[in-house]
């Protein structure tokens, strides 16, 4: 498909409407041919001028990356540290924002490295009150967890193709509020490929500024149609209940969750503490080799100490039951006293109860 | 495929060896998840420090882009203008380089917008003599035209997935000479996603710094195997002869080539002047609608005035005969006195003669 022709423009227009639904916005969603980190960089490079002050919520690897990139672009970065497994404490955030003047607030809405989702309403309220521009890494949330960008008055929200949007990696997204678009006009982007003004201009013509990863765009249209057919509210509900189910299973197995506060637990990825004296790298290897299932270990400081189960995208309860059983079986083989059957039963029961009792999600549109 | 596992590392290692052959180098070839412009930007951001002086050969849209990006990164850019259809004049280049001190020379080896290939040996000699770092956009050359990076002492060569490498767009490449790697260590890259030091470190571990476009990497391995099976020297010969054939056909049809000097004509794309008073946009539209074949118009100043036929990747003489016939037929319908049959015959005859008489290419390895 020629990326300067009417066929591509039509594809882009369809993706645009459906992406906006996933982001909960009527504002433009720019699609970049780069992975999520590229889109986070684009948001920062275009919206945070050198010397401006950014508060970065350090929940883990991805929260930290926002601050790292902002420093790289000459911003003055202050960190709000969160213990691993915790979301930002709204009171501490409010205090940090009010104690000194910040231009921007950066955070990972759904911190993939710890399985933590932020209390978005509280963060949004603090951001609005303190008039800071919000830059949100929502790579592992978009298409799985509602973000209601417009209702929450968020300014720049970043998504990725390879998480709940079910595509291979290679595309990423930046949605921009009117305020962010205004800031864009006032800020000189020091780069070229990630200059979002060019992307915004091109989008109005049904194009991208440079050759896009066309086949991934075709895949994106299909993925968004799949989500549309299931219904976005149903997709959000399913993810919510998968999170509930995974946590129920791990708890039933006698394991400790990294995110101890249920209100801050991610709907797309669950992080679980390894039993004392065992290394999660060993569990990850065993699960891959014995069961042909890919779970993840911990990153950076959490390496070896946690494992993570992803439950997003095409995942249903049967897809979740398999890694739950594999984790429990392999931990038992590693010497833990764990009953795999009860873990799987707990997952199935919790999922069913959740699906029947949860209210339909308000997608914010 | 998990991009931090041994399977991906193995894939990357195989791609590395085969990419090196295409580039004509034993130095590392970094693969970025971005389109060609991103890789050109990466080369400049990492190798040209603010305030350094770059001479940019302005052959067309892509030669100009190198200078534009360098300006964007604070380099002092001087332009060497070439009339559309001309390659850089080696004498003028030598004079420009010797008249004042430059740090770097940027050019498009194969200028897609005009169908011009540079006299690489002459440019390389001038660059070596004047000790400038060379940054080469070879997006539409790699895998179709030999560049012999090492033999020509080029420093940073950029390729793309979607041209002669036959893949969809989304991956791009930067190969770095030892001198470029040294410069990399001495230069602070102002960006993050395109920081080639990180990419180089990750490559040594069989990884990429950020989530790569995994499915395109799988495709890349297959594409490189296809090239390997045909034999790189044979692939280069076929492209050379396709260029000869396309130019013979256009000339037989009474049309004028944009690149009048046969020695500077591209082997992967041929640019042809539109007959007076006719608009190439109209021809492009007709060929697409009547024949379902995609040819390209001119870009920027050449819009409407030229059309371009791509003949690269999986293209053989039969694939070339089709657009040749379509162009001739549609031009005839637009009122030109053109004999389509003789154009196609000229293409086939020239291709056969060329294939039989050309020496095998030295791939430089």
Boltz contact constraints between the chains, C-beta under 6 A:
constraints:
  - contact:
      token1: [A, 2]
      token2: [B, 294]
      max_distance: 6.0
  - contact:
      token1: [A, 33]
      token2: [B, 35]
      max_distance: 6.0
  - contact:
      token1: [A, 33]
      token2: [B, 170]
      max_distance: 6.0
  - contact:
      token1: [A, 34]
      token2: [B, 34]
      max_distance: 6.0
  - contact:
      token1: [A, 35]
      token2: [B, 33]
      max_distance: 6.0
  - contact:
      token1: [A, 35]
      token2: [B, 210]
      max_distance: 6.0
  - contact:
      token1: [A, 35]
      token2: [B, 211]
      max_distance: 6.0
  - contact:
      token1: [A, 37]
      token2: [B, 193]
      max_distance: 6.0
  - contact:
      token1: [A, 37]
      token2: [B, 210]
      max_distance: 6.0
  - contact:
      token1: [A, 38]
      token2: [B, 193]
      max_distance: 6.0
  - contact:
      token1: [A, 41]
      token2: [B, 192]
      max_distance: 6.0
  - contact:
      token1: [A, 41]
      token2: [B, 193]
      max_distance: 6.0
  - contact:
      token1: [A, 69]
      token2: [B, 192]
      max_distance: 6.0
  - contact:
      token1: [A, 72]
      token2: [B, 192]
      max_distance: 6.0
  - contact:
      token1: [A, 168]
      token2: [B, 214]
      max_distance: 6.0
  - contact:
      token1: [A, 168]
      token2: [B, 215]
      max_distance: 6.0
  - contact:
      token1: [A, 169]
      token2: [B, 211]
      max_distance: 6.0
  - contact:
      token1: [A, 169]
      token2: [B, 213]
      max_distance: 6.0
  - contact:
      token1: [A, 169]
      token2: [B, 214]
      max_distance: 6.0
  - contact:
      token1: [A, 170]
      token2: [B, 33]
      max_distance: 6.0
  - contact:
      token1: [A, 170]
      token2: [B, 170]
      max_distance: 6.0
  - contact:
      token1: [A, 170]
      token2: [B, 213]
      max_distance: 6.0
  - contact:
      token1: [A, 192]
      token2: [B, 41]
      max_distance: 6.0
  - contact:
      token1: [A, 192]
      token2: [B, 69]
      max_distance: 6.0
  - contact:
      token1: [A, 192]
      token2: [B, 72]
      max_distance: 6.0
  - contact:
      token1: [A, 193]
      token2: [B, 37]
      max_distance: 6.0
  - contact:
      token1: [A, 193]
      token2: [B, 38]
      max_distance: 6.0
  - contact:
      token1: [A, 193]
      token2: [B, 41]
      max_distance: 6.0
  - contact:
      token1: [A, 210]
      token2: [B, 35]
      max_distance: 6.0
  - contact:
      token1: [A, 210]
      token2: [B, 37]
      max_distance: 6.0
  - contact:
      token1: [A, 211]
      token2: [B, 35]
      max_distance: 6.0
  - contact:
      token1: [A, 211]
      token2: [B, 169]
      max_distance: 6.0
  - contact:
      token1: [A, 213]
      token2: [B, 169]
      max_distance: 6.0
  - contact:
      token1: [A, 213]
      token2: [B, 170]
      max_distance: 6.0
  - contact:
      token1: [A, 214]
      token2: [B, 168]
      max_distance: 6.0
  - contact:
      token1: [A, 214]
      token2: [B, 169]
      max_distance: 6.0
  - contact:
      token1: [A, 215]
      token2: [B, 168]
      max_distance: 6.0
  - contact:
      token1: [A, 294]
      token2: [B, 2]
      max_distance: 6.0
